Amino acid sequence: MAQPERDHERKLARQARTVAFVIAGTMLLWMGAQWVGGKMGLEARYVFLFDFAALAAFFWALVVTYQIWRKRQG
């Protein structure tokens, strides 16, 4: 009985690590894209693409974090 519970906790921990890497990586890439965009003088529409991509990644992380939280409640 303890083994399936341990496997479930490991799966949730792996998901949480993935979310953490996505959040950190998205933030670093977004900041880098903003800096490079400013140095290259990119148009605003390209900068907005970076912003929307970052928002999508953060939204995904929020949804997965909520799912992890719900699984731990049950």
C-alpha positions in Angstrom: 0.0 0.0 0.0 2.9 2.4 0.7 4.5 1.8 -2.7 1.7 3.3 -4.9 1.4 6.2 -2.6 5.2 6.8 -2.9 5.0 6.6 -6.7 2.2 9.1 -6.7 4.2 11.5 -4.6 7.2 11.1 -6.8 5.1 11.9 -9.9 3.7 15.0 -8.2 7.2 16.1 -7.2 8.4 15.6 -10.8 5.5 17.7 -12.1 6.4 20.4 -9.6 10.0 20.5 -10.7 8.9 20.7 -14.3 6.7 23.7 -13.4 9.6 25.4 -11.5 11.9 24.9 -14.5 9.3 26.3 -16.9 8.7 29.4 -14.7 12.4 30.1 -14.3 13.3 29.4 -17.9 10.4 31.5 -19.2 11.4 34.4 -17.1 15.1 34.2 -18.2 14.2 33.8 -21.9 11.6 36.6 -21.7 14.1 39.0 -20.1 16.7 38.1 -22.6 14.3 38.6 -25.5 13.3 42.0 -24.2 17.0 43.0 -23.9 17.9 41.7 -27.3 14.8 43.3 -28.8 15.7 46.6 -27.4 19.3 46.4 -28.6 18.2 45.3 -32.1 15.4 47.8 -32.3 12.7 45.2 -33.1 9.2 46.4 -33.8 6.6 46.4 -31.1 4.7 43.5 -32.7 7.6 41.2 -32.3 8.1 42.2 -28.7 4.4 41.5 -28.1 5.0 38.0 -29.5 7.6 37.4 -26.8 5.2 38.7 -24.2 2.4 36.5 -25.3 4.6 33.4 -25.4 5.7 34.2 -21.8 2.1 34.6 -20.8 1.2 31.3 -22.3 4.0 29.5 -20.5 3.0 31.2 -17.2 -0.6 30.3 -17.7 0.4 26.6 -18.4 2.5 26.6 -15.2 -0.5 28.1 -13.2 -2.8 25.4 -14.5 -0.4 22.5 -13.8 0.3 24.0 -10.3 -3.5 24.0 -9.6 -3.7 20.4 -10.8 -0.9 19.4 -8.5 -2.6 21.2 -5.6 -5.9 19.4 -6.3 -4.2 16.0 -6.5 -2.6 16.6 -3.1 -5.9 17.6 -1.6 -7.5 14.3 -2.6 
